[in-house]
């Protein structure tokens, strides 16, 4: 029996997925039953916790005014990416979910891959998950709501896959995927016409909003020797630009 789980709404500071099958038999899904005591304990707890950095939680609480236009929303997420670097709390990416009509910030997100030891903790994934938990829905378009994902860099293959199921109506991008690739990140296998593919699903994409500013943050991360955290088979390394 594989573990099952339910999500627990916790506001806009962290996401917890808790397992409900606490008496599950591990032999059925663990090869040769080769789990250490540590892993047995972890799996029985069956929970994943992604917590926003303290500085972002404080910023989120202070941010009560709506963002009246797209450039202002992009400035906000680029600043999240910059602060994430400067505070040493993750990678050079920021994102947020906004109510399209009012500009209300529903959930911020930053890249937490390195501190959370979680390869799926990209800024877009964090923002989407937190927005859904905050609103108590798995579909951000529920009840006639229109939401948009604003991200400092175009979504990678993983985040692109999450967009249609998230319920957002629009994706607004700063830097392009090639800007992230230029400093060593692997963006994955994305369809050549990914914008057209989203368009067929009724999801609008707006590119290059404050692209230069967003690209500058990526370069800042690169020159500071930030971790380029691709899988080892792809070549995980620290940027050596700082020593050049």
Secondary structure, 3 states (H helix, E strand, C coil): CCCCEEEECCCCCEEEEEECCCCCCCCCCCHHHCCCHHHHHHHHHCEEEEECCHHHHHHHHHCCCCCCCHHHHHHHHHHHHHHHHHCCCCCCCEEEEEECCCCCEEEEEECCHHHHCCCCCCHHHHHHHHHHHHHCCCCCCHHHCCEEEEEEECCCHHHHHHHHHHCCCEEEEEECHHHHHHCCCCCCCCCCCHHHHHHHCCCEEECCCCHHHHHHHHHHHHHCCCEECCCHHHCCEECCHHHC
